Amino acid sequence: MTLMYLTGEYPRATDTFIQREVAGLRAAGLTVHTASIRRTGPQHHVGEEQRREAAHTFHVLEAAKNPLRLLKAHGALLARAPKRWFKALALAWQTAPKGVKARAYQMFYFAEAGVLARHMQATGSTHLHNHIAKSSCTVATLASEMSGIAFSFTLHGPDIFFEPHHWRLDEKIARASFVSCISHFCRSQAMAFSHERHWSKLHIVHCGVEPARYQGAPEGSAELVFVGRLAPVKGLPVLLRALADLPEARLAIVGDGPQRGDVEALIGALKLEARVRLLGYQSQDEVAALLAKSSALVLPSFAEGLPVVLMEAMAAGRAVIATQIAGVPELVKNGESGWLVPAGDEAGLRAAIAAFLADPARAAAMGAKGRAAVVAEFDANVEARRLAALFEAYAQGRSARLRPAPLEATP
């Protein structure tokens, strides 16, 4: 099987789990070509893995901006299968959101889809898989219709669930061979926005980490860690205000994003400069090393899918403090492998951090349980083989279990 793997931006520093999944699928014996709608900037190429993947990734938008290449791609598709091309055009128009601007964007996606479809034909791809169900999945849906190559996608959330009708999640689920949902919560949302006849093709495959990369680090310093995009949805102001009344707590912030200026200003206003470090984006190895030197990871998000950074911290044997939202309780068991608090609850978050700082022995026990949970259910290589089993089953017309068994390793 030859897969074309599509995302909006690949490789990206905040989506290293996709790189691990691609590597796992290749290790399982599948040929995987990668495609990205947009080219990622050098700030995302924080390690050799990212630089290598970036060098071998096809950039759809860049290719579509070449008028000659765009015309040749659509001309070849039209000559080869005119009915498919016109059906794809009709689908693009019928599923476009309301409004002139939205329809214009839909035509851009149609143009990109033609370039991707032609590239899939040129590379001998037999299946298209997309991560994130928004615009790149629209391109994937249209490219599949144009080329006749089946497609599937991985559904994450939470933002797709804010505008499921805008992004026609129902149509994408209906047309996909199958959907890989990252959690039971995610699957339940897909069920809410799709017809019951499609529920059997909604499967659960976790995003994962490489537990061996972390090895259950020994006890580190007293510094807390936050890893994530500096965006309002991550709830960083709640965490910073909670820390202001905990003079013994220190924090390292890994990541960057549109809220960086606001975060810096709030750190200054709360006089936390001596206790909070802003580190920017870091590579997988750098994050692993930072977790090894830390005491716990704190994630005060307002909305999430199933955060991979929680898996990384738990794999490192670290206790975690997170908000009780979406799929997080499927990973973190409150009082056993970490603390869960209501989203936006500054007092609750402060109390959880204080409880953690007051009882390091209990935190260490939680960290050990967390690592065991990640090894059992969130190993990236095992999860990639579960996904490989889905590709194989659907290619052969066989049914698959809700949570598929991992594909057996090739002898």
C-alpha positions as CSV (number, residue, x, y, z in Angstrom):
1,M,0.0,0.0,0.0
2,T,1.2,3.5,-0.9
3,L,-0.2,6.3,1.2
4,M,-0.3,10.0,0.6
5,Y,-0.4,11.7,4.0
6,L,-1.8,15.2,4.0
7,T,-1.9,18.0,6.6
8,G,-2.4,21.7,6.6
9,E,1.2,22.2,7.7
10,Y,3.9,19.5,7.9
11,P,6.2,19.1,9.7
12,R,5.2,21.4,12.5
13,A,6.8,21.8,15.9
14,T,3.5,21.4,17.7
15,D,2.4,18.3,15.8
16,T,5.4,16.0,16.3
17,F,2.9,13.1,16.9
18,I,2.1,13.1,13.2
19,Q,5.8,12.6,12.4
20,R,5.9,9.7,14.8
21,E,2.8,8.2,13.2
22,V,4.3,8.5,9.7
23,A,7.5,6.8,11.0
24,G,5.5,4.1,12.6
25,L,3.5,3.4,9.4
26,R,6.7,3.2,7.4
27,A,8.1,0.8,10.0
28,A,5.0,-1.3,9.6
29,G,5.8,-1.8,5.9
30,L,3.7,0.9,4.3
31,T,5.1,3.4,1.8
32,V,4.2,6.9,3.0
33,H,4.6,10.1,0.9
34,T,3.9,13.3,2.8
35,A,2.1,16.4,1.5
36,S,1.4,19.7,3.2
37,I,-1.0,22.5,2.0
38,R,1.5,25.2,3.2
39,R,5.2,25.1,3.7
40,T,6.2,25.4,7.3
41,G,8.7,28.1,8.4
42,P,12.2,27.3,9.8
43,Q,10.9,27.9,13.3
44,H,9.2,24.6,13.1
45,H,12.2,22.7,11.9
46,V,13.6,22.3,15.4
47,G,15.4,19.0,14.9
48,E,16.9,16.8,12.2
49,E,13.7,14.8,11.9
50,Q,11.7,17.9,11.0
51,R,14.3,19.1,8.5
52,R,14.4,15.7,6.8
53,E,10.6,15.5,6.6
54,A,10.3,19.1,5.3
55,A,12.8,18.3,2.5
56,H,10.7,15.4,1.2
57,T,7.2,16.8,1.6
58,F,5.1,18.0,-1.4
59,H,3.7,21.5,-0.9
60,V,0.3,21.8,-2.5
61,L,-0.3,25.5,-2.3
62,E,3.1,26.3,-3.6
63,A,2.6,24.0,-6.6
64,A,-1.0,25.4,-7.2
65,K,0.4,28.9,-7.4
66,N,2.3,27.9,-10.5
67,P,-0.2,28.7,-13.3
68,L,1.3,26.2,-15.8
69,R,1.4,23.4,-13.2
70,L,-2.1,24.1,-12.1
71,L,-3.5,24.1,-15.6
72,K,-1.6,20.9,-16.6
73,A,-2.8,19.1,-13.5
74,H,-6.5,20.0,-14.0
75,G,-6.2,19.4,-17.8
76,A,-4.8,15.9,-17.3
77,L,-7.5,15.1,-14.8
78,L,-10.2,16.4,-17.0
79,A,-8.9,14.5,-20.0
80,R,-8.5,11.3,-18.0
81,A,-11.8,11.2,-16.2
82,P,-14.0,14.1,-17.1
83,K,-17.0,12.8,-15.2
84,R,-15.0,12.7,-12.0
85,W,-13.6,16.2,-12.5
86,F,-17.1,17.7,-13.0
87,K,-18.5,15.7,-10.0
88,A,-15.7,17.1,-7.9
89,L,-16.5,20.6,-9.1
90,A,-20.2,20.1,-8.3
91,L,-19.3,18.7,-4.8
92,A,-17.1,21.7,-4.1
93,W,-19.9,24.1,-5.0
94,Q,-22.6,22.1,-3.1
95,T,-20.6,21.9,0.1
96,A,-19.3,25.4,0.1
97,P,-20.2,27.5,3.2
98,K,-22.5,30.5,2.6
99,G,-21.0,33.8,1.5
100,V,-19.0,35.1,-1.4
101,K,-15.7,34.8,0.4
102,A,-16.3,31.3,1.6
103,R,-17.2,30.1,-1.9
104,A,-14.1,31.7,-3.2
105,Y,-12.0,29.8,-0.7
106,Q,-13.8,26.6,-1.7
107,M,-12.7,27.2,-5.3
108,F,-9.2,27.6,-4.1
109,Y,-9.5,24.3,-2.3
110,F,-10.8,22.8,-5.6
111,A,-7.8,24.1,-7.4
112,E,-5.4,22.7,-4.8
113,A,-7.2,19.4,-4.9
114,G,-6.5,19.0,-8.6
115,V,-2.8,19.5,-8.0
116,L,-2.8,17.0,-5.2
117,A,-4.8,14.5,-7.2
118,R,-2.3,14.6,-10.0
119,H,0.6,14.3,-7.6
120,M,-1.0,11.2,-6.1
121,Q,-1.4,9.7,-9.5
122,A,2.2,10.5,-10.3
123,T,3.5,8.9,-7.1
124,G,1.3,5.8,-7.4
125,S,-0.6,6.5,-4.2
126,T,-3.4,4.1,-3.5
127,H,-4.9,5.8,-0.5
128,L,-5.1,9.4,0.8
129,H,-5.1,10.1,4.6
130,N,-5.6,13.5,6.1
131,H,-4.9,14.9,9.6
132,I,-7.3,17.6,10.9
133,A,-10.8,17.8,9.4
134,K,-10.9,21.4,8.4
135,S,-9.5,23.0,5.1
136,S,-6.9,20.3,4.3
137,C,-9.7,17.7,4.7
138,T,-11.8,19.6,2.2
139,V,-8.9,19.4,-0.2
140,A,-8.6,15.7,0.5
141,T,-12.3,15.1,-0.1
142,L,-12.2,16.8,-3.4
143,A,-8.9,15.2,-4.5
144,S,-10.4,11.8,-3.7
145,E,-13.5,12.6,-5.8
146,M,-11.3,13.8,-8.7
147,S,-8.8,10.9,-8.7
148,G,-10.9,8.0,-7.6
149,I,-8.4,7.3,-4.8
150,A,-10.1,6.5,-1.5
151,F,-9.4,8.7,1.5
152,S,-9.7,8.7,5.3
153,F,-8.9,11.2,8.0
154,T,-7.9,11.5,11.6
155,L,-10.4,13.6,13.6
156,H,-8.9,15.5,16.5
157,G,-11.0,18.5,17.7
158,P,-11.7,20.6,19.5
159,D,-12.0,23.5,17.0
160,I,-13.7,21.4,14.3
161,F,-16.6,20.8,16.7
162,F,-17.1,24.5,17.1
163,E,-18.0,24.8,13.4
164,P,-18.9,21.3,12.1
165,H,-21.6,22.6,9.7
166,H,-19.2,25.2,8.2
167,W,-16.6,22.5,7.5
168,R,-19.3,19.9,6.4
169,L,-18.0,17.3,8.8
170,D,-21.1,15.2,8.0
171,E,-20.2,15.0,4.3
172,K,-16.6,14.2,5.0
173,I,-17.5,11.4,7.3
174,A,-20.0,10.1,4.8
175,R,-17.5,10.0,1.9
176,A,-14.4,8.8,3.9
177,S,-13.5,5.1,3.8
178,F,-13.1,5.4,7.6
179,V,-12.4,8.0,10.3
180,S,-9.7,7.6,12.9
181,C,-10.9,9.3,16.1
182,I,-8.3,10.1,18.8
183,S,-10.6,9.4,21.7
184,H,-14.0,8.2,22.7
185,F,-15.0,11.8,23.3
186,C,-13.9,12.7,19.8
187,R,-15.8,9.7,18.3
188,S,-19.0,10.8,20.2
189,Q,-18.8,14.2,18.6
190,A,-18.4,12.6,15.2
191,M,-21.5,10.5,15.9
192,A,-23.4,13.7,16.9
193,F,-22.7,15.2,13.4
194,S,-23.1,12.2,11.2
195,H,-25.8,9.7,10.3
196,E,-26.0,6.5,12.3
197,R,-25.3,4.4,9.2
198,H,-21.7,5.8,9.2
199,W,-20.9,5.1,12.9
200,S,-19.4,1.7,12.2
201,K,-16.5,3.3,10.4
202,L,-15.6,5.6,13.2
203,H,-12.6,4.0,14.9
204,I,-10.4,4.9,17.9
205,V,-6.7,5.2,17.3
206,H,-4.8,7.3,19.8
207,C,-2.1,9.8,19.1
208,G,1.0,8.5,20.8
209,V,4.5,9.0,22.1
210,E,7.7,7.0,22.2
211,P,7.9,5.9,25.8
212,A,11.6,4.8,25.4
213,R,12.5,8.4,24.6
214,Y,11.6,9.3,28.2
215,Q,12.4,6.2,30.2
216,G,10.7,7.3,33.3
217,A,13.0,10.1,34.3
218,P,14.3,10.3,37.9
219,E,13.0,13.1,40.2
220,G,13.8,16.5,38.7
221,S,13.8,20.0,40.0
222,A,10.8,21.9,41.5
223,E,10.1,23.7,38.3
224,L,6.7,23.2,36.6
225,V,6.4,23.0,32.8
226,F,3.8,24.2,30.3
227,V,4.2,23.0,26.7
228,G,1.8,24.3,24.0
229,R,0.9,27.0,21.6
230,L,0.6,30.5,23.1
231,A,-3.0,31.0,22.2
232,P,-6.1,32.0,24.2
233,V,-7.5,28.5,24.2
234,K,-4.6,27.2,26.3
235,G,-5.6,29.2,29.4
236,L,-2.1,30.5,30.3
237,P,-3.4,33.6,32.1
238,V,-5.2,31.4,34.5
239,L,-2.0,29.5,35.3
240,L,0.1,32.7,35.7
241,R,-2.4,34.2,38.1
242,A,-2.5,31.0,40.1
243,L,1.3,31.1,40.3
244,A,1.3,34.6,41.6
245,D,0.0,33.4,45.0
246,L,2.4,30.5,45.1
247,P,5.8,32.1,45.7
248,E,7.6,28.7,45.8
249,A,6.4,27.7,42.3
250,R,8.5,28.2,39.2
251,L,7.4,27.6,35.6
252,A,9.0,27.0,32.2
253,I,6.8,27.8,29.2
254,V,7.6,26.0,26.0
255,G,6.0,27.2,22.8
256,D,5.1,30.3,20.8
257,G,2.1,31.8,19.2
258,P,-0.2,34.8,18.8
259,Q,-0.6,35.4,22.6
260,R,3.1,35.7,23.3
261,G,3.0,39.5,23.8
262,D,0.1,39.2,26.1
263,V,1.8,36.5,28.1
264,E,5.0,38.6,28.5
265,A,2.9,41.6,29.6
266,L,1.1,39.5,32.2
267,I,4.3,38.0,33.5
268,G,5.6,41.6,34.0
269,A,2.3,42.8,35.6
270,L,2.3,39.9,38.1
271,K,6.1,40.4,38.8
272,L,6.8,36.8,37.8
273,E,10.0,37.5,35.7
274,A,12.2,35.7,38.2
275,R,10.0,32.6,38.4
276,V,8.8,32.1,34.8
277,R,10.9,31.3,31.8
278,L,9.7,31.7,28.2
279,L,11.7,29.2,26.0
280,G,9.9,29.3,22.6
281,Y,9.6,26.2,20.5
282,Q,11.8,23.2,21.4
283,S,12.6,19.9,19.6
284,Q,11.3,16.6,20.9
285,D,14.6,15.8,22.5
286,E,14.7,19.2,24.1
287,V,11.2,18.8,25.5
288,A,12.1,15.3,26.8
289,A,15.2,16.7,28.5
290,L,13.2,19.6,30.1
291,L,10.6,17.1,31.4
292,A,13.4,15.1,32.9
293,K,14.5,18.1,34.9
294,S,11.0,19.2,35.9
295,S,8.6,18.2,38.6
296,A,5.2,18.3,36.8
297,L,3.5,19.5,33.7
298,V,0.5,21.9,33.9
299,L,-2.0,22.3,31.1
300,P,-4.8,24.8,32.0
301,S,-6.6,24.6,28.6
302,F,-10.1,25.6,27.9
303,A,-10.5,23.2,25.0
304,E,-8.4,20.2,23.8
305,G,-8.6,17.0,21.9
306,L,-6.4,14.6,23.7
307,P,-3.1,16.4,24.4
308,V,0.0,14.6,23.4
309,V,2.1,16.7,25.7
310,L,0.3,15.1,28.6
311,M,1.4,11.7,27.3
312,E,5.0,12.9,27.0
313,A,5.0,14.2,30.6
314,M,3.4,11.0,31.9
315,A,5.9,8.9,29.9
316,A,8.6,10.7,31.7
317,G,7.1,9.7,35.0
318,R,5.9,13.1,35.8
319,A,2.6,14.0,37.5
320,V,0.3,16.2,35.5
321,I,-2.2,18.9,36.4
322,A,-4.8,19.5,33.7
323,T,-8.3,20.6,33.1
324,Q,-11.2,18.1,33.1
325,I,-12.3,18.6,29.5
326,A,-12.9,16.5,26.3
327,G,-10.8,13.4,26.1
328,V,-8.4,14.3,28.9
329,P,-10.1,12.1,31.6
330,E,-9.5,9.1,29.2
331,L,-5.8,9.7,29.7
332,V,-5.5,11.2,33.2
333,K,-7.3,9.5,36.1
334,N,-7.9,12.2,38.7
335,G,-6.1,11.4,42.0
336,E,-4.3,8.4,40.4
337,S,-2.1,9.6,37.6
338,G,-2.6,13.4,38.1
339,W,-4.9,16.2,39.1
340,L,-7.9,17.3,37.1
341,V,-9.6,20.7,37.7
342,P,-12.5,22.5,36.1
343,A,-11.4,24.7,33.1
344,G,-11.0,28.3,34.0
345,D,-11.0,27.6,37.8
346,E,-8.0,29.7,39.0
347,A,-8.6,28.8,42.7
348,G,-8.9,25.1,41.8
349,L,-5.7,25.2,39.7
350,R,-3.9,27.0,42.5
351,A,-5.1,24.4,45.1
352,A,-4.0,21.5,42.8
353,I,-0.5,23.0,42.3
354,A,-0.2,23.6,46.1
355,A,-1.2,20.0,46.9
356,F,1.3,18.8,44.4
357,L,4.1,20.9,45.9
358,A,3.2,19.8,49.4
359,D,3.3,16.1,48.7
360,P,6.2,15.1,46.3
361,A,5.9,11.4,47.3
362,R,2.3,11.2,46.1
363,A,3.2,13.1,43.0
364,A,6.0,10.6,42.2
365,A,3.5,7.7,42.7
366,M,1.1,9.4,40.3
367,G,4.0,9.8,37.8
368,A,4.7,6.1,37.9
369,K,1.0,5.2,37.3
370,G,0.9,7.7,34.5
371,R,3.9,6.2,32.7
372,A,2.3,2.7,33.0
373,A,-0.9,4.1,31.4
374,V,1.0,5.6,28.5
375,V,3.0,2.5,27.8
376,A,-0.2,0.4,27.8
377,E,-2.4,2.6,25.6
378,F,-0.5,5.5,24.0
379,D,2.7,4.0,22.4
380,A,3.1,5.7,19.0
381,N,4.5,2.6,17.3
382,V,1.6,0.4,18.5
383,E,-1.0,3.0,17.6
384,A,0.6,3.4,14.1
385,R,0.2,-0.3,13.6
386,R,-3.5,0.0,14.7
387,L,-3.9,2.6,12.0
388,A,-2.0,0.4,9.5
389,A,-4.5,-2.4,10.3
390,L,-7.4,-0.1,9.4
391,F,-5.8,0.8,6.1
392,E,-5.3,-2.9,5.3
393,A,-8.8,-3.9,6.4
394,Y,-10.6,-1.3,4.4
395,A,-8.4,-1.8,1.3
396,Q,-9.5,-5.5,1.4
397,G,-13.1,-4.7,2.1
398,R,-13.1,-6.2,5.6
399,S,-14.7,-4.8,8.7
400,A,-12.6,-3.6,11.6
401,R,-13.1,-3.4,15.3
402,L,-13.9,-0.1,17.1
403,R,-10.4,-0.1,18.5
404,P,-8.4,-2.2,16.0
405,A,-5.8,-4.7,16.9
406,P,-2.3,-3.6,15.8
407,L,-1.1,-4.9,12.5
408,E,1.3,-7.8,13.0
409,A,4.9,-6.9,12.3
410,T,6.2,-8.2,9.0
411,P,8.5,-11.2,9.6
